[in-house]
Amino acid sequence: MNLEMNLFNGLILLALGFCCGVLSGFFGVGGAFIITPFLNILGLPMINAVATGISFTVFSSLVGGIKHYFQRNILPKVGLIVGASTLLGVRLSQPLVVYLDQLSVAGFYIRLVYIFLLFLLGSIPLLKQQNQRKKAVPSQEQVKGFPPYLKMYDFTVSLWSLLLIGLFVGFLQGFMGVGGGFILVPLFILILGMDSHKAVGTSLLVILISSVFGTYLYLLSGVVVFFVVVVLCVGTAFGIKFGVSALNNISPANLQRFYSTFLLLASLGIVLRQLEMTIISLVYTFSLVLIVTLIIIIKYYYCLTLTSGKVESHQSK
């Protein structure tokens, strides 16, 4: 393990945990899709970064999920079905990471998958929104597919769609060391036609189920770095409430655009790491996460929350 735990790295991890807490509550991600490559950039071998990232996700998804539950942003039936099917995917991919690590190529291939997925999942929603504006069609779509079907409030979905999404996301979770929220949220919106706010909350329930199982598998391998997990969790505990509260102040369309842009920008940091530009990648990734966190807190938490508070106060008078 090449990550030296000194005061500077401790403060960096604490700040990163806080930022990921904000992003977790706001975007419905566990935060590991940022944490895992960042830990690798800091010097942690990829297999340790993967194991530590998915372990950290247990805490962030649990706290974020509880807060979203009380705001009624979770569809329990969807979350439980998709979450259960992710377990098989995680079980299939975890041995692959161990094998690639033995060949000393895990970092290279995992970063490639990160770059591809972040770019793809960031681009598709933006292109879809453009096409919808041109055609003037509603964004909500009914998903048919093969029976049996499940009725979810204002849309119908095939059970097989949920199972396939869970299997796909679970495999990527175990392989990439992520909670899978950055994959789930776009899939819930694009494939199931789910409301953005419900997609954010429901993804955290799925992440919790799969990350607990993934953590268990990596604990058996002895590659989880516990002190890093603890420091990250302390920071996250302070950040999640800002993200969850800020989510109430952004429209579904703007949330999709914001999230897609963030994924596209995040992919560039991993590209820089793949090109062996480690220091530049480290500075870029940390700056991006910090800037996005500040935008969420200042624009969507303080400004809009304070404004709505003043309006309510004025109306009560």
Secondary structure by P-SEA (a helix, b strand, c coil): ccccccaaaaaaaaaaaaaaaaaaaaccccaaaaaaaaaaaacccaaaaaaaaaaaaaaaaaaaaaaaaaacccaaaaaaaaaaaaaaaaaacaaaaaaaaaacaaaaaaaaaaaaaaaaaacaaaaaaaaaaaaccccbbbbbccccccccccccccaaaaaaaaaaaaaaaaaacccaaaaaaaaaaacccccaaaaaaaaaaaaaaaaaaaaaaaaaaccccaaaaaaaaaaaaacaaaaaaaaaaccaaaaaaaaaaaaaaaaaaaaaaaacaaaaaaaaaaaaaaaaaaaaacccccaaaaaaaaaaaaaac
